[in-house]
Amino acid sequence: MTYSYEQLHTFTLGMLAKIGCPEDQAKTAADVLLSADLRGVDSHGVARLSGYVRLWEKGRINATPNVRVVHETPSTAVVDGDGGLGLVVAPYAMKVAIEKAKIAGTGWVSVKNSNHYGIAGYHAMQALDHDMIGISLTNASPLVAPTFSQERLLGTNPIAVAIPAKDQPPFVADMATTTAANGKLEILQRKGMDTPTGWVQDKDGNQTTSANGVKDGGALLPLGGDREHGSHKGYALGSIVDIFSAVLSGANYGPWVPPFVAFLEPDPNPVGEGIGHFFGAMRVDAFRPADEFKAHMDNWITRFRAAKPTPGNEKVLIPGDPERELEAIRMKDGIPLLDPVVKDLTELGERFGVKF
């Protein structure tokens, strides 16, 4: 079934108001959430709304947080999210990074005491309108086994980088540091399908194609899938994200990161506060004139687009192309939702008196 952006945005606003979010924060959160659906990251859009509500019901999300800077230098800051929605905390922190970059050339902000912040790319892209390069990282629930480990010690820990161009669309890389994000497993579960090889290992550490492998005690695998295909590199990238996001800010890291699902309780002996994020904003003209840089980015993008594709493939893509193209289609034709998501949102709306 397909729904318009406006319909889903209005429903999300209504639900966030019901849990007590101030109007301006609810709009920010809805914008972040719906950006995922528009860009085709269906696992991080309205399908997650009921998860945030359940966390609020468990007292693990503060709907009216006092998000604030608790430590800073001219080019750096630590933001305390006060247990708020990451969908609200992250845009605040990215704005701090951008404002610092306007003055110092670059701005770097680490965040503690937050929650799941939606898609990483949304926050990195906020820098583009300021002729800046944006960087967005976050740690997440421990569902990932490091290379050679049976234990789940890391999250999917995404990395996003947004780089402005002149006449070409921006370069936007947004990726998990695992072979696949957990949300993709959720989509396959709803469809009753298996995963490709290299996504998941079972509780004994053996590779499996069961979409329920993580639910059954297994783990997601780092980018690469196994040592022979470079999983040690995915493990290293995920570790860097964890350290920048949490060890640097005072958030929980590794296996102590609170789970996103409300039916699992956080570790009773946390090493920090909430989930952590990390943001960077780099003013292009701190390195070279912005117009000159953006003209060369156009040249870079154009040359890569002109590369001869391999047999059976139509063209070479630039990071951000599929999401941008899908966003234009979905804004015009609507956003498709799977039946289980529609059922979930309908029941959620009925419970809180918000029509879906």
C-alpha positions as YAML, in Angstrom:
chain: A
units: angstrom
residues:
- id: 1
  name: MET
  ca: [0.00, 0.00, 0.00]
- id: 2
  name: THR
  ca: [1.19, 3.50, -0.84]
- id: 3
  name: TYR
  ca: [0.83, 6.63, 1.30]
- id: 4
  name: SER
  ca: [1.67, 10.25, 0.59]
- id: 5
  name: TYR
  ca: [4.51, 11.97, 2.39]
- id: 6
  name: GLU
  ca: [2.03, 14.47, 3.84]
- id: 7
  name: GLN
  ca: [-0.21, 11.72, 5.25]
- id: 8
  name: LEU
  ca: [2.65, 9.91, 6.97]
- id: 9
  name: HIS
  ca: [4.20, 13.16, 8.21]
- id: 10
  name: THR
  ca: [0.89, 14.29, 9.70]
- id: 11
  name: PHE
  ca: [0.37, 10.93, 11.42]
- id: 12
  name: THR
  ca: [3.91, 11.01, 12.84]
- id: 13
  name: LEU
  ca: [3.38, 14.55, 14.15]
- id: 14
  name: GLY
  ca: [0.15, 13.45, 15.80]
- id: 15
  name: MET
  ca: [1.78, 10.47, 17.48]
- id: 16
  name: LEU
  ca: [4.74, 12.48, 18.74]
- id: 17
  name: ALA
  ca: [2.36, 15.10, 20.16]
- id: 18
  name: LYS
  ca: [0.53, 12.33, 22.02]
- id: 19
  name: ILE
  ca: [3.69, 11.31, 23.83]
- id: 20
  name: GLY
  ca: [4.37, 14.93, 24.79]
- id: 21
  name: CYS
  ca: [6.91, 16.18, 22.25]
- id: 22
  name: PRO
  ca: [6.91, 19.98, 21.84]
- id: 23
  name: GLU
  ca: [5.66, 21.06, 18.40]
- id: 24
  name: ASP
  ca: [9.04, 22.20, 17.05]
- id: 25
  name: GLN
  ca: [10.80, 19.03, 18.22]
- id: 26
  name: ALA
  ca: [8.01, 16.83, 16.84]
- id: 27
  name: LYS
  ca: [8.40, 18.46, 13.42]
- id: 28
  name: THR
  ca: [12.16, 17.92, 13.46]
- id: 29
  name: ALA
  ca: [11.71, 14.27, 14.45]
- id: 30
  name: ALA
  ca: [9.05, 13.70, 11.78]
- id: 31
  name: ASP
  ca: [11.27, 15.29, 9.13]
- id: 32
  name: VAL
  ca: [14.15, 12.96, 10.02]
- id: 33
  name: LEU
  ca: [11.96, 9.87, 10.17]
- id: 34
  name: LEU
  ca: [10.20, 10.51, 6.84]
- id: 35
  name: SER
  ca: [13.47, 11.32, 5.10]
- id: 36
  name: ALA
  ca: [14.35, 7.66, 5.53]
- id: 37
  name: ASP
  ca: [11.14, 6.50, 3.82]
- id: 38
  name: LEU
  ca: [11.62, 8.96, 0.96]
- id: 39
  name: ARG
  ca: [15.22, 7.85, 0.40]
- id: 40
  name: GLY
  ca: [14.33, 4.15, 0.42]
- id: 41
  name: VAL
  ca: [15.78, 3.31, 3.84]
- id: 42
  name: ASP
  ca: [12.44, 1.80, 4.83]
- id: 43
  name: SER
  ca: [13.84, 0.12, 7.93]
- id: 44
  name: HIS
  ca: [14.52, 3.52, 9.56]
- id: 45
  name: GLY
  ca: [11.32, 5.38, 8.69]
- id: 46
  name: VAL
  ca: [7.77, 5.21, 10.01]
- id: 47
  name: ALA
  ca: [8.24, 1.46, 10.52]
- id: 48
  name: ARG
  ca: [10.30, 2.45, 13.59]
- id: 49
  name: LEU
  ca: [7.74, 4.86, 15.04]
- id: 50
  name: SER
  ca: [6.08, 2.29, 17.30]
- id: 51
  name: GLY
  ca: [9.54, 1.32, 18.60]
- id: 52
  name: TYR
  ca: [10.18, 4.88, 19.77]
- id: 53
  name: VAL
  ca: [6.74, 5.00, 21.40]
- id: 54
  name: ARG
  ca: [7.37, 1.75, 23.27]
- id: 55
  name: LEU
  ca: [10.68, 3.12, 24.56]
- id: 56
  name: TRP
  ca: [8.83, 6.22, 25.78]
- id: 57
  name: GLU
  ca: [6.25, 4.02, 27.50]
- id: 58
  name: LYS
  ca: [9.09, 2.20, 29.28]
- id: 59
  name: GLY
  ca: [10.49, 5.52, 30.49]
- id: 60
  name: ARG
  ca: [13.61, 5.21, 28.36]
- id: 61
  name: ILE
  ca: [12.93, 8.24, 26.14]
- id: 62
  name: ASN
  ca: [12.40, 11.76, 27.47]
- id: 63
  name: ALA
  ca: [9.82, 13.53, 25.27]
- id: 64
  name: THR
  ca: [10.78, 16.98, 26.58]
- id: 65
  name: PRO
  ca: [14.58, 16.90, 26.83]
- id: 66
  name: ASN
  ca: [16.84, 19.79, 27.78]
- id: 67
  name: VAL
  ca: [19.39, 19.19, 25.03]
- id: 68
  name: ARG
  ca: [22.49, 21.23, 25.77]
- id: 69
  name: VAL
  ca: [26.23, 21.71, 25.32]
- id: 70
  name: VAL
  ca: [28.05, 20.53, 28.45]
- id: 71
  name: HIS
  ca: [31.65, 21.02, 27.34]
- id: 72
  name: GLU
  ca: [33.21, 22.96, 24.47]
- id: 73
  name: THR
  ca: [36.23, 24.58, 22.86]
- id: 74
  name: PRO
  ca: [36.12, 26.92, 19.83]
- id: 75
  name: SER
  ca: [35.90, 23.97, 17.43]
- id: 76
  name: THR
  ca: [34.55, 21.08, 19.57]
- id: 77
  name: ALA
  ca: [31.67, 20.30, 21.88]
- id: 78
  name: VAL
  ca: [30.02, 17.55, 23.87]
- id: 79
  name: VAL
  ca: [26.21, 17.58, 23.80]
- id: 80
  name: ASP
  ca: [24.04, 15.93, 26.48]
- id: 81
  name: GLY
  ca: [20.80, 14.73, 24.87]
- id: 82
  name: ASP
  ca: [19.00, 14.38, 28.23]
- id: 83
  name: GLY
  ca: [17.54, 11.04, 27.15]
- id: 84
  name: GLY
  ca: [15.65, 12.64, 24.27]
- id: 85
  name: LEU
  ca: [14.71, 11.24, 20.89]
- id: 86
  name: GLY
  ca: [17.86, 10.90, 18.81]
- id: 87
  name: LEU
  ca: [15.72, 12.31, 16.00]
- id: 88
  name: VAL
  ca: [15.75, 15.59, 17.96]
- id: 89
  name: VAL
  ca: [19.16, 15.44, 19.66]
- id: 90
  name: ALA
  ca: [21.16, 14.75, 16.48]
- id: 91
  name: PRO
  ca: [19.92, 17.77, 14.45]
- id: 92
  name: TYR
  ca: [20.69, 20.00, 17.46]
- id: 93
  name: ALA
  ca: [24.23, 18.62, 17.69]
- id: 94
  name: MET
  ca: [24.83, 18.91, 13.95]
- id: 95
  name: LYS
  ca: [23.74, 22.53, 14.10]
- id: 96
  name: VAL
  ca: [26.32, 23.12, 16.85]
- id: 97
  name: ALA
  ca: [29.01, 21.57, 14.62]
- id: 98
  name: ILE
  ca: [27.98, 23.81, 11.70]
- id: 99
  name: GLU
  ca: [27.99, 26.97, 13.82]
- id: 100
  name: LYS
  ca: [31.46, 26.15, 15.14]
- id: 101
  name: ALA
  ca: [32.71, 25.48, 11.61]
- id: 102
  name: LYS
  ca: [31.48, 28.91, 10.50]
- id: 103
  name: ILE
  ca: [33.86, 30.44, 13.02]
- id: 104
  name: ALA
  ca: [36.74, 27.98, 13.35]
- id: 105
  name: GLY
  ca: [36.69, 26.32, 9.91]
- id: 106
  name: THR
  ca: [35.68, 22.94, 11.31]
- id: 107
  name: GLY
  ca: [33.28, 21.83, 14.03]
- id: 108
  name: TRP
  ca: [33.28, 18.49, 15.87]
- id: 109
  name: VAL
  ca: [30.57, 17.38, 18.27]
- id: 110
  name: SER
  ca: [30.30, 14.17, 20.28]
- id: 111
  name: VAL
  ca: [26.97, 13.31, 21.90]
- id: 112
  name: LYS
  ca: [25.96, 11.29, 24.96]
- id: 113
  name: ASN
  ca: [22.63, 10.43, 26.59]
- id: 114
  name: SER
  ca: [20.74, 10.12, 23.30]
- id: 115
  name: ASN
  ca: [18.70, 7.44, 21.50]
- id: 116
  name: HIS
  ca: [18.44, 6.02, 17.96]
- id: 117
  name: TYR
  ca: [18.78, 8.97, 15.56]
- id: 118
  name: GLY
  ca: [17.27, 7.68, 12.31]
- id: 119
  name: ILE
  ca: [19.35, 7.64, 9.13]
- id: 120
  name: ALA
  ca: [22.90, 8.92, 9.41]
- id: 121
  name: GLY
  ca: [22.76, 10.61, 6.01]
- id: 122
  name: TYR
  ca: [20.07, 13.10, 7.02]
- id: 123
  name: HIS
  ca: [22.34, 14.70, 9.61]
- id: 124
  name: ALA
  ca: [25.44, 14.80, 7.40]
- id: 125
  name: MET
  ca: [23.43, 16.46, 4.62]
- id: 126
  name: GLN
  ca: [22.56, 19.41, 6.86]
- id: 127
  name: ALA
  ca: [26.05, 20.78, 6.15]
- id: 128
  name: LEU
  ca: [25.53, 20.96, 2.38]
- id: 129
  name: ASP
  ca: [23.56, 24.22, 2.37]
- id: 130
  name: HIS
  ca: [26.49, 25.90, 4.12]
- id: 131
  name: ASP
  ca: [29.14, 24.84, 1.58]
- id: 132
  name: MET
  ca: [30.43, 22.38, 4.16]
- id: 133
  name: ILE
  ca: [31.26, 18.69, 4.21]
- id: 134
  name: GLY
  ca: [29.12, 16.88, 6.78]
- id: 135
  name: ILE
  ca: [30.04, 13.76, 8.75]
- id: 136
  name: SER
  ca: [27.64, 11.73, 10.90]
- id: 137
  name: LEU
  ca: [28.36, 8.64, 13.01]
- id: 138
  name: THR
  ca: [26.43, 6.78, 15.71]
- id: 139
  name: ASN
  ca: [26.82, 3.67, 17.77]
- id: 140
  name: ALA
  ca: [23.87, 1.33, 18.23]
- id: 141
  name: SER
  ca: [22.49, -1.74, 20.01]
- id: 142
  name: PRO
  ca: [25.08, -4.55, 20.23]
- id: 143
  name: LEU
  ca: [23.97, -6.97, 17.53]
- id: 144
  name: VAL
  ca: [27.29, -7.42, 15.72]
- id: 145
  name: ALA
  ca: [29.98, -10.02, 16.41]
- id: 146
  name: PRO
  ca: [33.55, -8.82, 15.77]
- id: 147
  name: THR
  ca: [35.61, -11.00, 13.46]
- id: 148
  name: PHE
  ca: [36.26, -14.40, 15.15]
- id: 149
  name: SER
  ca: [33.79, -13.62, 17.98]
- id: 150
  name: GLN
  ca: [30.61, -15.43, 18.99]
- id: 151
  name: GLU
  ca: [29.64, -12.51, 21.24]
- id: 152
  name: ARG
  ca: [27.69, -9.45, 20.09]
- id: 153
  name: LEU
  ca: [29.79, -6.44, 21.05]
- id: 154
  name: LEU
  ca: [29.14, -3.72, 18.44]
- id: 155
  name: GLY
  ca: [26.20, -2.05, 16.73]
- id: 156
  name: THR
  ca: [25.68, -1.58, 13.00]
- id: 157
  name: ASN
  ca: [27.45, 1.76, 13.65]
- id: 158
  name: PRO
  ca: [26.84, 3.70, 10.41]
- id: 159
  name: ILE
  ca: [29.06, 6.26, 8.73]
- id: 160
  name: ALA
  ca: [27.65, 9.06, 6.56]
- id: 161
  name: VAL
  ca: [29.56, 11.71, 4.63]
- id: 162
  name: ALA
  ca: [27.93, 14.44, 2.51]
- id: 163
  name: ILE
  ca: [30.04, 16.52, 0.10]
- id: 164
  name: PRO
  ca: [28.68, 19.48, -1.90]
- id: 165
  name: ALA
  ca: [29.12, 19.89, -5.65]
- id: 166
  name: LYS
  ca: [28.28, 22.78, -7.99]
- id: 167
  name: ASP
  ca: [25.92, 21.70, -10.79]
- id: 168
  name: GLN
  ca: [25.96, 18.00, -9.97]
- id: 169
  name: PRO
  ca: [23.96, 16.55, -7.05]
- id: 170
  name: PRO
  ca: [26.01, 16.14, -3.86]
- id: 171
  name: PHE
  ca: [28.04, 13.06, -3.05]
- id: 172
  name: VAL
  ca: [26.26, 11.35, -0.13]
- id: 173
  name: ALA
  ca: [27.64, 8.11, 1.31]
- id: 174
  name: ASP
  ca: [25.48, 6.56, 4.04]
- id: 175
  name: MET
  ca: [26.31, 3.03, 5.12]
- id: 176
  name: ALA
  ca: [26.33, 0.62, 8.01]
- id: 177
  name: THR
  ca: [29.67, -0.91, 8.97]
- id: 178
  name: THR
  ca: [28.01, -4.34, 8.79]
- id: 179
  name: THR
  ca: [27.30, -6.33, 5.65]
- id: 180
  name: ALA
  ca: [23.65, -5.35, 6.15]
- id: 181
  name: ALA
  ca: [21.77, -3.19, 8.65]
- id: 182
  name: ASN
  ca: [19.46, -4.91, 11.14]
- id: 183
  name: GLY
  ca: [16.51, -3.12, 9.57]
- id: 184
  name: LYS
  ca: [17.04, -5.14, 6.39]
- id: 185
  name: LEU
  ca: [16.60, -8.30, 8.43]
- id: 186
  name: GLU
  ca: [13.33, -6.89, 9.76]
- id: 187
  name: ILE
  ca: [12.12, -6.29, 6.19]
- id: 188
  name: LEU
  ca: [13.06, -9.86, 5.17]
- id: 189
  name: GLN
  ca: [11.26, -11.19, 8.26]
- id: 190
  name: ARG
  ca: [8.10, -9.34, 7.23]
- id: 191
  name: LYS
  ca: [8.42, -10.80, 3.73]
- id: 192
  name: GLY
  ca: [9.23, -14.32, 4.99]
- id: 193
  name: MET
  ca: [12.52, -14.39, 3.07]
- id: 194
  name: ASP
  ca: [16.07, -15.60, 3.83]
- id: 195
  name: THR
  ca: [19.18, -13.44, 3.86]
- id: 196
  name: PRO
  ca: [22.09, -13.65, 1.44]
- id: 197
  name: THR
  ca: [25.16, -15.51, 2.71]
- id: 198
  name: GLY
  ca: [27.50, -13.36, 4.79]
- id: 199
  name: TRP
  ca: [24.93, -11.27, 6.64]
- id: 200
  name: VAL
  ca: [24.36, -13.30, 9.81]
- id: 201
  name: GLN
  ca: [25.92, -15.97, 12.00]
- id: 202
  name: ASP
  ca: [23.95, -18.25, 14.33]
- id: 203
  name: LYS
  ca: [24.36, -18.55, 18.11]
- id: 204
  name: ASP
  ca: [27.24, -21.00, 17.63]
- id: 205
  name: GLY
  ca: [29.15, -18.68, 15.33]
- id: 206
  name: ASN
  ca: [28.30, -20.45, 12.07]
- id: 207
  name: GLN
  ca: [27.03, -18.53, 9.05]
- id: 208
  name: THR
  ca: [23.28, -18.79, 8.43]
- id: 209
  name: THR
  ca: [20.78, -17.37, 5.94]
- id: 210
  name: SER
  ca: [17.92, -17.22, 8.45]
- id: 211
  name: ALA
  ca: [16.45, -13.72, 8.72]
- id: 212
  name: ASN
  ca: [15.67, -14.66, 12.34]
- id: 213
  name: GLY
  ca: [19.29, -15.57, 13.06]
- id: 214
  name: VAL
  ca: [19.88, -12.56, 15.32]
- id: 215
  name: LYS
  ca: [16.54, -13.05, 17.10]
- id: 216
  name: ASP
  ca: [17.56, -16.64, 17.76]
- id: 217
  name: GLY
  ca: [20.75, -15.62, 19.54]
- id: 218
  name: GLY
  ca: [23.08, -15.12, 16.58]
- id: 219
  name: ALA
  ca: [24.72, -11.93, 15.36]
- id: 220
  name: LEU
  ca: [25.08, -9.61, 12.41]
- id: 221
  name: LEU
  ca: [28.46, -9.75, 10.69]
- id: 222
  name: PRO
  ca: [30.87, -6.87, 10.07]
- id: 223
  name: LEU
  ca: [31.17, -5.49, 6.54]
- id: 224
  name: GLY
  ca: [32.86, -8.22, 4.50]
- id: 225
  name: GLY
  ca: [31.07, -11.12, 6.17]
- id: 226
  name: ASP
  ca: [34.16, -13.17, 7.05]
- id: 227
  name: ARG
  ca: [37.93, -12.74, 7.40]
- id: 228
  name: GLU
  ca: [38.63, -13.88, 3.84]
- id: 229
  name: HIS
  ca: [36.34, -11.16, 2.47]
- id: 230
  name: GLY
  ca: [37.61, -8.40, 4.73]
- id: 231
  name: SER
  ca: [35.34, -8.52, 7.79]
- id: 232
  name: HIS
  ca: [38.28, -7.33, 9.90]
- id: 233
  name: LYS
  ca: [38.00, -4.00, 8.05]
- id: 234
  name: GLY
  ca: [34.29, -3.72, 8.81]
- id: 235
  name: TYR
  ca: [35.06, -4.60, 12.43]
- id: 236
  name: ALA
  ca: [37.68, -1.82, 12.56]
- id: 237
  name: LEU
  ca: [35.32, 0.74, 11.03]
- id: 238
  name: GLY
  ca: [32.54, -0.15, 13.47]
- id: 239
  name: SER
  ca: [34.99, 0.15, 16.35]
- id: 240
  name: ILE
  ca: [36.10, 3.61, 15.24]
- id: 241
  name: VAL
  ca: [32.46, 4.76, 15.15]
- id: 242
  name: ASP
  ca: [31.87, 3.34, 18.64]
- id: 243
  name: ILE
  ca: [34.91, 5.09, 20.09]
- id: 244
  name: PHE
  ca: [34.24, 8.47, 18.43]
- id: 245
  name: SER
  ca: [30.55, 8.37, 19.35]
- id: 246
  name: ALA
  ca: [30.71, 7.08, 22.90]
- id: 247
  name: VAL
  ca: [34.13, 6.67, 24.49]
- id: 248
  name: LEU
  ca: [34.82, 10.27, 23.47]
- id: 249
  name: SER
  ca: [31.51, 11.67, 24.75]
- id: 250
  name: GLY
  ca: [30.70, 9.59, 27.83]
- id: 251
  name: ALA
  ca: [27.91, 7.52, 26.27]
- id: 252
  name: ASN
  ca: [27.64, 3.73, 26.55]
- id: 253
  name: TYR
  ca: [29.84, 1.76, 24.18]
- id: 254
  name: GLY
  ca: [30.26, -1.80, 22.95]
- id: 255
  name: PRO
  ca: [28.00, -4.33, 24.70]
- id: 256
  name: TRP
  ca: [26.69, -1.70, 27.16]
- id: 257
  name: VAL
  ca: [24.77, 0.28, 24.50]
- id: 258
  name: PRO
  ca: [21.04, 0.17, 25.40]
- id: 259
  name: PRO
  ca: [18.93, -2.01, 23.07]
- id: 260
  name: PHE
  ca: [16.45, -0.28, 20.74]
- id: 261
  name: VAL
  ca: [13.74, -2.83, 21.44]
- id: 262
  name: ALA
  ca: [11.73, -2.01, 24.56]
- id: 263
  name: PHE
  ca: [11.31, -5.64, 25.65]
- id: 264
  name: LEU
  ca: [15.05, -5.91, 26.35]
- id: 265
  name: GLU
  ca: [16.33, -4.05, 29.39]
- id: 266
  name: PRO
  ca: [19.51, -1.95, 29.33]
- id: 267
  name: ASP
  ca: [22.58, -3.29, 31.13]
- id: 268
  name: PRO
  ca: [22.09, -2.71, 34.88]
- id: 269
  name: ASN
  ca: [25.72, -1.55, 35.14]
- id: 270
  name: PRO
  ca: [26.16, 1.00, 32.33]
- id: 271
  name: VAL
  ca: [29.55, 2.51, 31.57]
- id: 272
  name: GLY
  ca: [28.07, 5.77, 30.26]
- id: 273
  name: GLU
  ca: [24.88, 7.64, 29.45]
- id: 274
  name: GLY
  ca: [22.55, 6.53, 26.66]
- id: 275
  name: ILE
  ca: [23.60, 6.13, 23.04]
- id: 276
  name: GLY
  ca: [26.38, 8.23, 21.48]
- id: 277
  name: HIS
  ca: [26.77, 10.10, 18.20]
- id: 278
  name: PHE
  ca: [29.57, 12.04, 16.51]
- id: 279
  name: PHE
  ca: [29.23, 14.87, 13.99]
- id: 280
  name: GLY
  ca: [31.63, 16.89, 11.91]
- id: 281
  name: ALA
  ca: [31.24, 19.97, 9.74]
- id: 282
  name: MET
  ca: [34.13, 21.15, 7.57]
- id: 283
  name: ARG
  ca: [33.94, 24.49, 5.79]
- id: 284
  name: VAL
  ca: [35.19, 23.90, 2.26]
- id: 285
  name: ASP
  ca: [36.73, 27.37, 2.04]
- id: 286
  name: ALA
  ca: [38.90, 26.51, 5.02]
- id: 287
  name: PHE
  ca: [40.83, 24.40, 2.50]
- id: 288
  name: ARG
  ca: [40.30, 26.06, -0.91]
- id: 289
  name: PRO
  ca: [37.76, 28.45, -2.48]
- id: 290
  name: ALA
  ca: [34.34, 26.78, -2.32]
- id: 291
  name: ASP
  ca: [33.41, 27.44, -5.97]
- id: 292
  name: GLU
  ca: [36.73, 26.01, -7.11]
- id: 293
  name: PHE
  ca: [36.26, 22.89, -4.98]
- id: 294
  name: LYS
  ca: [32.67, 22.38, -6.11]
- id: 295
  name: ALA
  ca: [33.66, 22.73, -9.78]
- id: 296
  name: HIS
  ca: [36.25, 19.99, -9.27]
- id: 297
  name: MET
  ca: [33.66, 17.85, -7.46]
- id: 298
  name: ASP
  ca: [31.48, 18.23, -10.58]
- id: 299
  name: ASN
  ca: [34.44, 17.05, -12.65]
- id: 300
  name: TRP
  ca: [35.05, 14.11, -10.29]
- id: 301
  name: ILE
  ca: [31.40, 13.06, -10.39]
- id: 302
  name: THR
  ca: [31.10, 13.50, -14.16]
- id: 303
  name: ARG
  ca: [34.18, 11.39, -14.82]
- id: 304
  name: PHE
  ca: [33.02, 8.56, -12.58]
- id: 305
  name: ARG
  ca: [29.57, 8.62, -14.18]
- id: 306
  name: ALA
  ca: [31.24, 8.28, -17.58]
- id: 307
  name: ALA
  ca: [33.04, 5.07, -16.57]
- id: 308
  name: LYS
  ca: [32.30, 2.10, -18.80]
- id: 309
  name: PRO
  ca: [29.90, -0.20, -16.89]
- id: 310
  name: THR
  ca: [30.53, -3.90, -16.48]
- id: 311
  name: PRO
  ca: [28.45, -6.33, -18.59]
- id: 312
  name: GLY
  ca: [24.80, -6.42, -17.57]
- id: 313
  name: ASN
  ca: [24.93, -3.10, -15.73]
- id: 314
  name: GLU
  ca: [23.47, 0.10, -17.12]
- id: 315
  name: LYS
  ca: [25.70, 2.73, -15.51]
- id: 316
  name: VAL
  ca: [28.16, 3.54, -12.74]
- id: 317
  name: LEU
  ca: [26.50, 5.19, -9.75]
- id: 318
  name: ILE
  ca: [27.74, 7.92, -7.43]
- id: 319
  name: PRO
  ca: [27.01, 7.47, -3.70]
- id: 320
  name: GLY
  ca: [23.63, 9.09, -3.07]
- id: 321
  name: ASP
  ca: [22.24, 8.49, -6.58]
- id: 322
  name: PRO
  ca: [19.76, 5.68, -5.75]
- id: 323
  name: GLU
  ca: [18.39, 7.50, -2.70]
- id: 324
  name: ARG
  ca: [18.03, 10.83, -4.52]
- id: 325
  name: GLU
  ca: [16.27, 9.23, -7.50]
- id: 326
  name: LEU
  ca: [13.92, 7.29, -5.24]
- id: 327
  name: GLU
  ca: [13.14, 10.39, -3.18]
- id: 328
  name: ALA
  ca: [11.85, 12.18, -6.29]
- id: 329
  name: ILE
  ca: [9.69, 9.18, -7.21]
- id: 330
  name: ARG
  ca: [8.24, 8.67, -3.73]
- id: 331
  name: MET
  ca: [7.52, 12.35, -3.17]
- id: 332
  name: LYS
  ca: [5.44, 12.23, -6.36]
- id: 333
  name: ASP
  ca: [3.92, 8.73, -6.28]
- id: 334
  name: GLY
  ca: [3.84, 8.02, -2.54]
- id: 335
  name: ILE
  ca: [5.69, 5.84, -0.05]
- id: 336
  name: PRO
  ca: [5.00, 2.08, -0.11]
- id: 337
  name: LEU
  ca: [4.52, 0.32, 3.24]
- id: 338
  name: LEU
  ca: [4.44, -3.42, 3.85]
- id: 339
  name: ASP
  ca: [1.22, -4.87, 5.30]
- id: 340
  name: PRO
  ca: [2.77, -5.64, 8.72]
- id: 341
  name: VAL
  ca: [3.90, -2.00, 9.00]
- id: 342
  name: VAL
  ca: [0.44, -0.72, 8.06]
- id: 343
  name: LYS
  ca: [-1.12, -3.03, 10.65]
- id: 344
  name: ASP
  ca: [1.35, -1.89, 13.31]
- id: 345
  name: LEU
  ca: [0.79, 1.81, 12.64]
- id: 346
  name: THR
  ca: [-2.98, 1.39, 12.46]
- id: 347
  name: GLU
  ca: [-3.03, -0.32, 15.86]
- id: 348
  name: LEU
  ca: [-0.67, 2.30, 17.28]
- id: 349
  name: GLY
  ca: [-2.94, 5.09, 16.06]
- id: 350
  name: GLU
  ca: [-6.05, 3.42, 17.48]
- id: 351
  name: ARG
  ca: [-4.36, 3.01, 20.86]
- id: 352
  name: PHE
  ca: [-3.49, 6.72, 21.06]
- id: 353
  name: GLY
  ca: [-6.46, 8.14, 19.20]
- id: 354
  name: VAL
  ca: [-4.56, 9.25, 16.09]
- id: 355
  name: LYS
  ca: [-6.08, 8.29, 12.74]
- id: 356
  name: PHE
  ca: [-3.72, 6.50, 10.38]
...
